[in-house]
Amino acid sequence: MAADYKNILVINLMHIGDLMLVTPVLRTLRANYPSARLTLLADKKLRDLVEFNPHIDECMLIDKKGKDDHFGAFFRFILGVRKKRFDLVINLHRNERASAIAAFSGGKRIVGYSKPGFSLFFDVILPNKKAIMHQIHSHFEVLTKACGVTRIDDGGLEMEIPPGMDEEAARLWRENFPKGQKVVAFNIGASWPTKRWLDGYFAECADRLVERGYGIAFFGGPMDEGMVRDCLAKMKHKDNDSVRVFTGKVSLGVLAGMLRRSVLFLTTDSGPMHVGVAMNMPIVTMFGSSPVPGFYPYDAKDVLVKTPENCHPCGIHICPKQGEDNMACMKKIPVDVVMRYVDELLDEYGDCVGAWPEHYGKYECRVIDLAEAGREA
C-alpha cells in the first residue's frame, strides 16, 4: 500500500526541455495523491512553462543566476523550503544545487537522483536512465520504485500558456503573417554545438518552403541570434515578406502560443522542441550527438532523423573531429531526407493547425535511422 503523502515537493532545476519532461510526473502524482498539496521547484526564468500547470498547487521559483546565486541567499532559500514541512521530496535533477536542496529540505522522505555526498540524506537513490530509456520513463521509475506509486497517468507533455501570452502571440501573428498563410516554425539553435544541424541546411529548407508559399518563423533565445543571422545570410529568399525572425524577442509563453499557430516545427534537439511537443504540433527533428532513447520528441506523429555516424550518441558538446569529419554526424543528415518527412507531415497535418489529433498514450515517435537505410541500400 502506497504511503498517503499530504505535502509533496518535486525538484527540477534544469533547462527548458528537462523541465517539460517533468510534466507527466506531475499529472501522475496528482492521479495518485488527489488530496495532497503538490509543489514544483523550478528555475525562475522558466516560470512560463509550469507556473499554471493544472496539476500543482504551488510553483516555487529559485533565481539561479540572480539573487539566489550566492551562499547566503541559497542557505535562506533552503530554510524557506524547510518551513513548508514536506513529507515527500522527489529530486529529478542530479546536480549539486538540486541535490543539496533535496538533502537539506527537511522532508520526511527524500528520493530520486543525487550527487554523491548529498545522497547520504536520501532515503532512496535511483540512477537516471536517460541513456537507455526516455527521460520520462526514468522519472516514472522513481515514482514506482521509491514513492509507491501504483498508477501511471501519462498524459504526455503539458503546458498551460500563462494569461495574456496567447493573446500576445495572436497579435504578433496578425501583424507578421497574412490571414490563412501556413507558417513553418524553425528552431536552429541548441545548447550544444553538436546538437545543431548546419545553418546552410536550414537555409535551404526555408528557401524551398518559401518558394511553395509557406511562411517561415525563426524562434530561439538571445543566444541563437547569431546563428539565425548566419542562416539568413545563406538564404536566397531572406528578404521575402514571408520570412520573420522572432529569435530572442518573445517569452516562452508567447513562443508556445506562436508554435500552436504554426503548421509544423523543424527543430534541433532543444528546449523549444519539447515546448512544441506540449503544443501537440507535428515536428521533424535531427539528432546527432543526443541519445535517441532518452530525448526523442514524445509524440507518435513526430519524426526524428538519426545520423548514420557510428560515433552517435557521443554526448560530447564540442566535436573533437577535425576537417571534413568535424560535425559529420550533422553533415550527413541530408536536406532532401529531412524535407521528405517535412512534406509527409505537411500533407497529413497541414490543415489541422491548432486542432491536431489527441494522442494520449501514443508517444513513441518515428525514428528514421540513416545508418540502417544506408545498409539496406
C-alpha positions as CSV (number, residue, x, y, z in Angstrom):
1,M,0.0,0.0,0.0
2,A,1.4,3.4,-1.0
3,A,2.0,5.9,1.7
4,D,-0.6,8.6,2.0
5,Y,1.5,11.7,1.3
6,K,-0.1,15.0,2.0
7,N,2.7,17.5,1.1
8,I,4.9,16.7,-1.9
9,L,7.8,18.6,-3.4
10,V,9.2,17.9,-6.9
11,I,12.6,19.4,-7.8
12,N,13.9,20.1,-11.3
13,L,16.2,23.0,-11.9
14,M,17.4,22.1,-15.4
15,H,16.7,23.7,-18.7
16,I,13.6,24.1,-20.8
17,G,13.3,20.6,-22.2
18,D,14.2,18.9,-19.0
19,L,11.5,20.8,-17.1
20,M,8.9,20.0,-19.8
21,L,9.8,16.3,-19.3
22,V,8.7,16.5,-15.6
23,T,5.1,17.4,-16.5
24,P,4.0,13.8,-16.9
25,V,5.3,13.2,-13.3
26,L,3.1,16.0,-12.0
27,R,0.0,14.5,-13.7
28,T,0.8,11.1,-12.3
29,L,1.3,12.3,-8.8
30,R,-2.0,14.2,-8.9
31,A,-3.7,11.0,-10.0
32,N,-2.2,9.0,-7.1
33,Y,-2.5,11.7,-4.4
34,P,-5.5,13.8,-5.4
35,S,-5.8,15.5,-2.0
36,A,-2.1,16.2,-1.5
37,R,-0.5,19.6,-1.8
38,L,1.8,19.4,-4.7
39,T,4.7,21.9,-5.2
40,L,7.2,22.1,-8.0
41,L,10.5,23.8,-7.6
42,A,12.0,25.2,-10.8
43,D,14.3,27.9,-12.2
44,K,12.6,31.3,-12.1
45,K,13.5,32.1,-15.7
46,L,11.4,29.2,-16.8
47,R,8.2,30.1,-14.9
48,D,6.1,30.4,-18.1
49,L,6.4,26.7,-18.7
50,V,5.0,25.4,-15.4
51,E,3.6,28.2,-13.2
52,F,0.0,27.5,-14.4
53,N,0.3,23.7,-14.6
54,P,-3.2,22.4,-13.6
55,H,-1.8,19.6,-11.5
56,I,0.2,21.6,-9.0
57,D,-0.8,23.8,-6.1
58,E,2.3,25.9,-6.0
59,C,5.3,26.7,-8.1
60,M,8.4,27.6,-6.0
61,L,11.0,29.5,-8.1
62,I,14.7,29.9,-7.5
63,D,16.6,32.7,-9.2
64,K,19.7,30.5,-10.1
65,K,21.6,33.3,-12.0
66,G,20.3,36.2,-9.9
67,K,19.5,36.9,-6.3
68,D,19.8,33.3,-5.1
69,D,23.2,32.8,-6.7
70,H,25.4,33.1,-3.6
71,F,25.7,31.0,-0.4
72,G,23.8,33.3,2.0
73,A,20.8,33.5,-0.3
74,F,20.9,29.8,-1.1
75,F,21.0,29.0,2.6
76,R,18.0,31.2,3.2
77,F,16.2,29.6,0.3
78,I,16.7,26.1,1.8
79,L,15.4,27.5,5.2
80,G,12.2,28.6,3.3
81,V,11.9,25.1,1.8
82,R,12.2,23.5,5.3
83,K,9.4,25.7,6.7
84,K,7.0,24.1,4.3
85,R,7.5,20.7,6.1
86,F,7.2,18.4,3.1
87,D,6.6,14.7,3.8
88,L,7.9,13.6,0.3
89,V,10.6,15.3,-1.7
90,I,11.4,14.0,-5.2
91,N,14.6,15.2,-6.8
92,L,14.6,14.9,-10.6
93,H,17.8,16.9,-11.3
94,R,21.1,15.2,-10.4
95,N,23.4,18.2,-9.8
96,E,24.8,19.8,-6.7
97,R,22.3,22.6,-6.2
98,A,19.2,20.4,-6.6
99,S,20.7,17.6,-4.6
100,A,21.6,20.0,-1.8
101,I,18.1,21.4,-1.7
102,A,16.6,17.9,-1.5
103,A,19.1,16.7,1.1
104,F,18.6,19.6,3.4
105,S,14.8,20.1,2.7
106,G,13.8,18.5,6.0
107,G,11.5,16.2,4.0
108,K,10.3,13.1,5.9
109,R,11.1,11.0,2.9
110,I,13.7,12.1,0.2
111,V,14.1,10.2,-3.0
112,G,15.3,10.5,-6.6
113,Y,18.6,11.3,-8.3
114,S,21.5,12.7,-6.2
115,K,25.2,13.6,-6.4
116,P,27.5,11.6,-4.0
117,G,27.7,13.1,-0.6
118,F,24.2,14.6,-0.6
119,S,22.9,11.0,-1.2
120,L,23.6,10.3,2.4
121,F,20.5,12.2,3.3
122,F,18.3,10.4,0.7
123,D,16.0,7.5,1.6
124,V,16.1,6.0,-1.9
125,I,18.6,6.9,-4.7
126,L,17.9,5.8,-8.2
127,P,20.0,6.2,-11.4
128,N,18.9,8.5,-14.1
129,K,18.5,6.0,-17.0
130,K,18.1,8.6,-19.8
131,A,20.8,6.9,-21.9
132,I,18.7,3.7,-22.3
133,M,15.1,4.8,-21.8
134,H,13.1,8.0,-22.3
135,Q,13.8,10.5,-19.5
136,I,10.1,10.5,-18.7
137,H,10.2,6.7,-18.1
138,S,13.2,7.0,-15.9
139,H,11.2,9.6,-13.8
140,F,8.3,7.1,-13.6
141,E,10.7,4.5,-12.2
142,V,11.4,7.0,-9.3
143,L,7.7,7.2,-8.7
144,T,7.1,3.5,-8.7
145,K,10.2,2.2,-7.0
146,A,10.8,5.0,-4.4
147,C,7.3,6.5,-3.8
148,G,5.0,3.5,-4.0
149,V,3.0,5.0,-7.0
150,T,0.8,2.3,-8.5
151,R,-0.9,4.1,-11.3
152,I,1.0,5.9,-14.2
153,D,-1.2,8.5,-15.8
154,D,1.0,9.5,-18.7
155,G,-0.7,12.4,-20.5
156,G,2.4,13.4,-22.4
157,L,4.0,16.8,-22.2
158,E,1.7,19.6,-20.9
159,M,2.0,23.3,-20.8
160,E,-0.7,25.9,-19.8
161,I,0.1,29.2,-21.6
162,P,0.1,32.0,-19.0
163,P,-2.7,34.5,-19.1
164,G,-2.3,37.2,-21.8
165,M,0.5,35.4,-23.6
166,D,-1.6,33.6,-26.1
167,E,-3.3,36.9,-26.9
168,E,0.1,38.5,-27.4
169,A,1.0,35.6,-29.7
170,A,-2.2,36.2,-31.7
171,R,-1.3,39.9,-32.1
172,L,2.2,39.1,-33.4
173,W,0.8,36.6,-35.8
174,R,-1.7,39.0,-37.2
175,E,1.0,41.7,-37.6
176,N,3.5,39.5,-39.4
177,F,1.6,36.9,-41.5
178,P,-1.4,37.3,-43.8
179,K,-4.6,35.6,-42.7
180,G,-4.6,32.0,-43.8
181,Q,-0.9,31.7,-44.6
182,K,0.6,28.4,-43.4
183,V,3.8,29.0,-41.5
184,V,6.6,26.6,-40.6
185,A,8.4,27.3,-37.4
186,F,12.2,26.9,-37.3
187,N,14.5,26.5,-34.2
188,I,18.1,26.2,-35.4
189,G,19.8,26.7,-32.0
190,A,20.6,24.1,-29.3
191,S,22.5,24.1,-26.1
192,W,25.4,22.2,-27.6
193,P,27.1,22.8,-31.0
194,T,26.9,19.0,-31.6
195,K,23.1,19.2,-31.5
196,R,22.9,21.8,-34.2
197,W,22.1,20.9,-37.8
198,L,24.0,23.1,-40.3
199,D,22.7,26.6,-40.8
200,G,23.1,26.2,-44.5
201,Y,20.9,23.2,-44.5
202,F,18.2,25.1,-42.6
203,A,18.5,27.9,-45.1
204,E,17.9,25.5,-48.0
205,C,14.8,24.1,-46.3
206,A,13.5,27.6,-45.7
207,D,14.1,28.6,-49.3
208,R,12.2,25.6,-50.6
209,L,9.3,26.2,-48.3
210,V,9.1,29.9,-49.2
211,E,9.1,29.0,-52.9
212,R,6.0,26.9,-52.2
213,G,4.2,29.7,-50.5
214,Y,4.9,28.9,-46.8
215,G,5.8,31.5,-44.3
216,I,8.9,30.9,-42.1
217,A,9.1,31.9,-38.4
218,F,12.5,31.7,-36.7
219,F,12.5,31.2,-33.0
220,G,15.1,30.6,-30.3
221,G,16.6,32.6,-27.4
222,P,19.0,35.5,-27.4
223,M,22.0,33.1,-27.6
224,D,20.7,31.9,-31.0
225,E,20.5,35.3,-32.7
226,G,24.0,35.0,-34.4
227,M,23.1,31.5,-35.7
228,V,19.9,32.8,-37.2
229,R,21.7,35.7,-38.9
230,D,24.2,33.3,-40.4
231,C,21.3,31.1,-41.6
232,L,19.5,34.1,-43.2
233,A,22.7,35.2,-44.9
234,K,22.7,31.8,-46.8
235,M,19.1,32.1,-47.9
236,K,18.1,33.2,-51.4
237,H,14.8,34.5,-50.1
238,K,15.9,36.1,-46.9
239,D,14.1,39.3,-47.8
240,N,10.8,37.7,-48.6
241,D,7.9,39.2,-46.6
242,S,7.0,35.7,-45.5
243,V,10.3,35.3,-43.5
244,R,10.0,36.6,-40.0
245,V,12.5,36.5,-37.1
246,F,11.3,36.2,-33.5
247,T,14.6,34.9,-32.2
248,G,15.4,36.5,-28.8
249,K,12.2,38.6,-29.0
250,V,9.4,36.6,-27.3
251,S,8.9,34.9,-23.9
252,L,8.5,31.2,-23.5
253,G,4.7,31.6,-23.1
254,V,4.4,33.7,-26.3
255,L,6.6,31.1,-28.1
256,A,4.2,28.4,-27.1
257,G,1.3,30.5,-28.4
258,M,3.0,31.1,-31.7
259,L,4.0,27.5,-32.1
260,R,0.4,26.4,-31.8
261,R,-0.4,28.7,-34.8
262,S,2.4,27.1,-36.9
263,V,1.7,24.3,-39.3
264,L,4.9,22.3,-38.4
265,F,8.1,22.7,-36.4
266,L,11.5,22.0,-37.9
267,T,13.9,21.9,-35.0
268,T,17.1,20.6,-33.4
269,D,17.0,18.6,-30.2
270,S,16.3,21.6,-28.0
271,G,14.1,23.0,-25.3
272,P,11.7,24.6,-27.8
273,M,11.3,21.2,-29.4
274,H,9.7,19.9,-26.2
275,V,7.5,23.0,-26.0
276,G,6.3,22.2,-29.5
277,V,5.5,18.6,-28.3
278,A,3.4,20.1,-25.5
279,M,1.5,22.1,-28.1
280,N,0.7,18.8,-29.8
281,M,2.1,20.1,-33.2
282,P,3.9,17.9,-35.8
283,I,7.7,18.0,-35.5
284,V,10.7,17.0,-37.6
285,T,14.0,16.9,-35.7
286,M,17.6,15.9,-36.4
287,F,19.7,14.0,-33.8
288,G,23.5,13.9,-33.9
289,S,25.1,13.7,-30.5
290,S,21.9,13.2,-28.5
291,P,20.8,9.8,-27.3
292,V,17.6,9.0,-29.1
293,P,16.0,6.8,-26.4
294,G,16.3,9.5,-23.8
295,F,15.1,12.6,-25.5
296,Y,13.1,11.8,-28.7
297,P,10.0,14.1,-29.2
298,Y,7.4,12.4,-27.1
299,D,4.6,12.2,-29.6
300,A,3.9,9.4,-32.2
301,K,3.2,11.8,-35.0
302,D,6.7,13.3,-34.9
303,V,9.7,12.3,-37.0
304,L,13.3,12.0,-35.8
305,V,16.0,11.7,-38.4
306,K,19.0,10.0,-36.8
307,T,22.6,10.4,-38.0
308,P,24.3,7.5,-39.8
309,E,27.6,8.2,-38.0
310,N,28.8,5.3,-35.8
311,C,30.0,7.8,-33.1
312,H,26.4,8.5,-32.3
313,P,25.4,9.2,-29.5
314,C,28.7,10.7,-28.2
315,G,27.1,13.2,-25.8
316,I,30.1,15.5,-26.4
317,H,29.3,19.2,-26.5
318,I,32.2,20.1,-29.0
319,C,33.0,17.7,-31.8
320,P,36.6,16.5,-31.4
321,K,37.0,15.6,-35.1
322,Q,38.9,17.8,-37.4
323,G,38.5,18.9,-41.0
324,E,35.7,17.4,-43.1
325,D,34.9,15.0,-40.3
326,N,34.1,17.8,-37.9
327,M,30.3,17.6,-37.1
328,A,30.0,14.7,-39.6
329,C,27.0,13.5,-37.6
330,M,25.0,16.5,-38.7
331,K,26.6,17.0,-42.1
332,K,25.4,13.5,-43.0
333,I,21.7,14.2,-42.4
334,P,20.8,15.5,-45.9
335,V,18.3,18.2,-46.7
336,D,16.5,16.0,-49.1
337,V,15.8,13.4,-46.4
338,V,14.6,15.9,-43.9
339,M,12.3,17.6,-46.5
340,R,10.8,14.3,-47.4
341,Y,9.4,14.0,-43.9
342,V,8.6,17.7,-43.6
343,D,6.4,17.1,-46.7
344,E,4.9,13.9,-45.3
345,L,3.8,15.7,-42.2
346,L,2.6,18.8,-44.1
347,D,0.5,16.5,-46.3
348,E,-1.0,14.7,-43.3
349,Y,-1.5,17.5,-40.8
350,G,-1.2,20.7,-42.8
351,D,-4.9,21.5,-42.4
352,C,-5.1,20.8,-38.7
353,V,-3.3,23.9,-37.2
354,G,-4.3,24.2,-33.6
355,A,-6.6,21.2,-33.8
356,W,-4.2,18.3,-34.1
357,P,-5.5,14.8,-33.2
358,E,-5.3,13.9,-29.5
359,H,-2.5,11.4,-28.8
360,Y,-3.0,10.1,-25.2
361,G,-0.7,7.1,-24.8
362,K,0.9,7.4,-28.3
363,Y,4.3,8.8,-27.6
364,E,6.9,6.8,-29.5
365,C,8.0,9.0,-32.3
366,R,9.0,7.7,-35.8
367,V,12.8,7.3,-35.9
368,I,14.5,7.4,-39.4
369,D,17.8,5.7,-38.8
370,L,20.0,6.7,-41.7
371,A,22.6,4.1,-40.8
372,E,20.1,1.3,-41.3
373,A,18.9,3.0,-44.5
374,G,22.5,3.0,-45.8
375,R,23.0,-0.7,-45.1
376,E,19.7,-1.6,-46.8
377,A,20.8,0.4,-49.9
